[in-house]
Amino acid sequence: ESGRAEALAQFEALYKERPGSERPSRIFGTANSMVQAEVVGGHTWGATRLDIRASMEEVTAFLWDFGSRSNMEISNDVERTFESEEEDEGIFKKVVRRRQKIDSMHGIHPRDRTFSSELTIHKIDEDTVILFLTPLGEEAKHARVNVRARGSVAEGSAEAIEAKETVAIRLKRLSERATKLEYACEIELGFGISGVAVKAFIERRLDEIAGVSIYFQRLIPLRDYGVGDGRALAHDLLWKASSSKMRVGRYKGVLLKSRALKELQEQLPWPFEAMMIPALEGDLHRNIAVKTKMVCISEKEAIRIGKNLIPSLRSKKLVAAGVDQWRVQNKAVKE
């Protein structure tokens, strides 16, 4: 019991909002996120909260599998090394190391940072789990031997600088297929990095949690889709896509990985992108309602429905009202 109480207290202390914190420059979907970055010393903190469309056990297993290819893709780490797990008095732990790039600012390319940490998992109760990443001491860094690795460091790259990270993730079961994820991290990147680069780094860490949400959302079959899943898909399609070209490229990438979109495409006699690409391009066209049912529309009508989205949005003060008008005017969208 004392161990659980200590884990909860440690999480709450790290998750607590810091003085001077602010909203990040980008926020995924319904996430509640804050960041704080210091100009001197490379010290930064960030926290976010997001619901994940998966069971608590599935999310826990995904985060624990530090060396998985999916985790690498989400984090964009240059390299990850990790050891076999151990168990100590009911607490599972393993040593992990990651190497990450620092975003270039104003033509300056800071050296990579490496993080050597101990990953532990604590079961608080049947519906709550907490994972911690804590910095390794100097003796532990030299005493441990890496047994597995993923990724590689480019030849000739500058030697990385050792940095420190303290991460806490609390998972709470919301239902059989939904989990609340609360994430907080405190990072010491060291000197030689601008305040802008430090803030960009912590925001990239919060983006990893968005990546976890996206990963599980893309696994949901079409038959299990609800209203919330439709909104989550929209967040995925628009994530980090600030131009029409980027939105179209994002859609094509999502189509390759989204189980629901693949299943929908298989059911339609016309290419789904015929509707989606004109909608994502965002050009203003004349609004001409299409009353044809989804299974009966032609490719030409699908294109017209896609073109109707922007004028519908422009005709209303609220985005939700514009989308509702688009649904009402175009029967296939309502279906």
N, C-alpha and C positions, 0 to 999 in steps of 0.2 A: 504494500500500500504506500509506503514512504517513497518508493521508487517512482510510482505512478504520479504521486503528488509533486515530486521534484521535476519530473518530465513536463507536467502541465505548467508548473511555475516557470520553467525555463522557456517554454514556448510562448507563454503570455508576455514575458519580459522582452523577447525578441520581436514579437508581433506588435507590441504597443507602438503607436505612432510617434515619430520623433519630432522635436521642435524644428520648425522651418521646413517641414516636408511639404510637398506639392503634388499635384496630379501630373502623371507622366505625359509626354507629348502625344502618345497614342494609347488607347485602351481597347482591348478586345471585348466585343459584345457587352455583356452585362457585368464584366469584372469590376471590382471596387479596388482601385490601386492607388498607392502613394509612393513617392520616392524622395530621398534626401541625399544630396551630394555635397561634399566639402571641396572647396577649391584647392586647399593645401593638404597634401598627404594621401590623396587618393582614397579617402574613407567615404563609404557610401552605404546607404540602407534602402531597402525597398520591401513592400508588402503588397499582396494582392489576394483577393478572394474570388472564387469562381466555382460554379457547379459543374461537375463532370458527369456525362451520360454513361455511367458504368457502375458496377458494384464496387463497394469499398475494397473488397479482396482483389479485384482486377486492377484497380488503380494502385494499390499497395505493391502488387507483384510487378507492375510496369515500372514504378519508380525504383524498386529494389534492384531490378535487373539493369544495373548501371552501365553495363557494357553492351547493351543491345543495339542493333543497327538503328532501330527507330529512335532511341534516345540520342544517339549520335546525330541523326539527321535533324532532330528538333533543336538540339543545343548548338549545332555547328562547331563543336569542339574540334580542334586540330588533332588531338590525340586523347585517348583514355586508357588508363591501365587500372587493373582491379584484381584483387585477390579472392581466394575462396573464402566463403563466409565462416564465421565461428559463432559459438553460442556460449554466453557467460551469464549464469544465473538467470536464464530465461530471456536474455536480451541478445538478439542476433546482431552481429557486427561484421564489417569488413573494411579494409583499407582501400581507398579509391584515389586516383589522381587524374586530373584533367588539365589540358593545356588549351588556352583560349586566346584569340587575337583581340587586340584593342583597336577600335575603329580609328582610321586615319582622319585627322582633322587639320585643315589648312596645309596639306602637303607633308605633315609630320607623321611618321610611322613608328609609333611606340613599340617596344619589344613585347613579345607574347608574355602572358602570365601563366604560371602553373600553380595548381592548388592541390595540396596533399592533405587528405582528410580521412576521418573515420566515419563511416556511415553506419548508423544504428537504427533499430526499429523497436518501438515500445508499444505494446498493446495496453491501452488504458482501460477499455472495457469491450464488450461485444460489438459496440458500434463506433468505437473511436480508436484510431491508431496515430502515433506521432513518429515521424522520421527526423533524425538529426544528422547534419554534416558538421563536424567540428574539426578544427585544425589539428594536425598531428604535431607532437612535440619533436624537437630535433633528434632525440635518441630514437624515437619510433621511426622517423623517416629513413634513417640509415640501417635500422635493424630489420625492416621488412623487405621482402623480395617479391617483386611483381611476378605473377604467374600467367597472366593473360593480358592482352592489349588489343585495342582497336584503333584504327587511324594511323597516320604517320606524319612525321615532321619533314618538311621539304628540305632537300639538301642545300647547305649553305645558309640556312636561316639562322638568325642571331640567337644566341643563347637566351632562354626565357628567364624572367625574373620570378622568384618565388613570392606568391601572394597568399593571403589568408581569407577563408570564407567560413562563415557560420550560418547554417541554413536550418530552418525548422519548418516542417510541413505537417499540418494536422488534417487528417481525413475523418470526416463524420458521415455515417450512413444516413442518407435521407430516405431512401427506399431501396427496394431490391435492385433497381437499375439506375440509381442516382447517388452521387457522393458530393458533399461539400468539401472543397479543397481550400485550405487557408495556408498561405505561404509567406515566409518572411526570411530575409537574408541580410547579413551585415558583412561587408567586404572591405578589405584593406589592400588596395592595389599598389601602394607605395608612391614615391615621388616620381616626377618626370611625366605626368599626365595632366592635361588641362582639365578644368572643371567641366567643360562641355563633353569631353571624351569620357570622363567618369560617369556623368549622368547617362550618356548613351550606353555605357556598359551595363549599368543597373537596369535600364529599361529593356535591354536585350535579355537579361536574366528573367524579367517578368514575362517577356515574350515566350519564354520556354514553357511557362504554365499555360499560356494560350495554346501552344503547340500540343500539349497533353490533351487539352479539351478537344481540339480539332482531330487529333488522332482517334479518340474513341468515338466522336460523333460520326466520323466517316465509316465506322464499322456497323452502324445501325442499319438494318434492312428496311426497305420501303414499307413493308407491312406494319412495322412498329412505329412509324413516323406519327408525331403529333404536332400541335401548333408550335410548341417550343422547339422541336427539331427543325421545323421550317425556318424559324428565326435564326437558329444556330447555323444552318446551312448558308443563310444570307450573310451572316457575320464572316463565315469562312470565305465566301466568294469575294467579299470586299476588303478582307484583311490585307493591309499594307499595299493596297492598289489605289493609288492616287490619281491615275489617269485612265482614259478609256483603253489604251493599249495594254496597260498593266492589268486592268480588270478582265479583259478578254483572255490574256495569258494565264491569269489566275484561274479563270473558269476552266480552261482546257486542262490545267494541272489537277484541279479538284475532280473533274470528270474521270480522270484516270484512277483515282483512289477512293472516291465515294461509292460505297456499295449501293446506296439508295438511288443515286443518279444513274448508275449503270443499269439497275433493274428497271428504272423508269424508261430509259432509252430503249431497252429491249421490248417494252410494251407498246411503244409508239410506232406508227407506220411512217413517221417523218423524223428527221434529225432534230433532237431537242435543242441543239445549238442554234437552229434557225430562229427560235424564239428568244433564247438567252443572249446571244451576241448583240443583236440590235438594242436590247434592253440595257446591257452593260456598257455599250458604247456611249450612251447618254446623249445622243443627238435629239434635238427638238423636231418633232414631226407633227403633222395634222393627226388629231385623234379620231380614228374611224373604228367604231365598235365592231367586234366579231362575235356573232351569236352561235357559231357552229360548235358542236360538242368536241371534246378533246380527241376522241378516237376517229372523228370524221374530218378534222381540219386538214387542209392541204399545207404544203411547205410555205406557199405564198401567204396563206392566212396566218401561219405561225410567225412569220417575219413581221406581219402587220401588228400582231398582238405585242410582240417585243417592242416595236416602235411606239406603241400606245402608252408605254409606261411613263416616259418622261413628261409628255403633256398632261397626264393624269396627276403626276406629282406637282407639276408647276401650277395646276389649277386650284390647289388646296394649300392652306397655311401649314397644316400638319402632315408629316410624311405618312403617318398611319391612315389618314383620311384619303390621301392620294392613292395609296396602295389599295384601299378598300374600293375606291371608285374604279380602279383598274380591274379588280376582280369582278365587280358587278357588270361592267361593260363588256367583258370578255369571258364568255361562259367557260371556255377551256381552262382559264386560270382559276375560276371558282371551283371547278371540279378537282 
